[in-house]
Amino acid sequence: MSSNVRITLHPTFEVLAATTAARLITRLLDVQSERGEATLVLTGGSVGIATLRAVAQSPAHLAVDWAKVNFWFGDDRFVPADSPDRNCGQAAEALLDHIRVDPARVHTMAASDTVDRLDEAVAQYAAELASAARAEWENDDASPAEAPPFPRFDVLLLGLGPDAHVASLFPEMAGIRAKGVPVVGVQNSPKPPPLRVSLTLETINSAQEIWIVAAGADKAAAVGLGLAGANEVQVPASGARGRNKTMWLLDQAAAAKVPAALMRGDS
């Protein structure tokens, strides 16, 4: 296991969400202290949304300057904007509607009733990422021509499926194999709804820190394989590696199949 990978255990789902929320608030405060703003990539799923709800409920969230946080999404479902399946809608209900965000800094993926085709949604998000990256480079007095196709991500949250998918990158499907593009469209997703937009693994791995949050016995096999270094095409979670840190934030049930040596940090 890479030296920048850390595993943190929590006794229950509720403690996991609350502790991750506290950790996230602290990290955003640290980044804002260093750079004046921070960038967070959000995820859906039960633990991801519970974490956002816990952030909103924490008195400490008032210390963050939310107007200077840039919000992106790791993936979303290509369904109508008012669908309860939309990750951005769930995130708004849990957190974004309860804090003073700058709407221009909240970057959602297009819905099926705002663009006609999935590939349009993909192209639109890729362009938005590239525009933000160019703006960052211009502010740093660097040449926009040298800018990567995505901006800096300080913390990127990922949920984990029982099949070890992250974002909407599913085992053996085209999305997990994609190279050289920042965003992909997913068709025939094994988990409904079938059409999705997702960051690619290359884009995900550009993040300074990746936090993989998982709870429940149904995630135990996926967690074990992901931490054991299985091939990323078969086990997408195993390929998620932050530039500075990769954190696996788990409840006890999800950690049931993690080898003891990994828990001790022996490898």
Steps between C-alpha positions, in 0.01 A plus 500: 500500500633845408635708786252779424200270557338523842218292648278642772237292680176620658262290709176590318361666189395802705841546657664458160287778346545736796876446522550537126301824512721636778812394312371669184426830675850501647661424164308776320601748770865399463493537123325837517758617750774406253344607170191710575263255332449125481362251252287202597370221276175355630360150477159344540409182682370447850821580688599786271169678545488422872843661531378816329197508727728466802708793373189718485399395851840568654544844665860491377387535138446870565877546513535411130465776241267300278483780244864418424455126460483363145268199474524235229341156465674171439201369308129544450203328343384621158137540597270806527623779727224445756559124530575375852775289340712808432808520724501878474141518624578275796808709581295818485239359737766375742743794499512751217155648568601564861826691451595824325654370180598701194274350230773559240724262698250211504567293188226247430482256211232558237166324537308320228250786473769767464695338215376253241770235508738336746804598295395865525495474878847345493640769271343776706654381826838443338491857367405634843789315661743631238376856543554483876847355446595784262376758749715346773808507281438859395473600866833328562661690209555178309425443135139387445633274223670293768189458712377145566142415397377532858556734795662418833283281723589527868269224626314253281236288670415157364234253598552131435263249343479132599657426161788740588392771258585861583331804346330334201804295400381141502708179477599394148306783333638761261503781755763344725723444196474857369829685455578853390152643563378669819135389486315200358143409426376170638233299320336181621614554857455175697343713772197703386449754363696384193635835374761689701781753478822433692848634554761258371749328726776729369298803605412350837866422566600861441346585840732594783303276735251224420267385776320171437210469744327164545262344751321168533576131469400504133809715429747279686612293199545811286703671773722195543569471128555873460758511776669179383604667175280309258500603135311829458307376196344225713503703824478872416541607863850354505608754240396809696817663630528862612818694430571562867265271688240227451273438797268205548242608758310190607256372754577170670271298275659631180849424636422135580711359215797735519812294573638558848840592356345792313319619810834505682672671206749211462511517120 
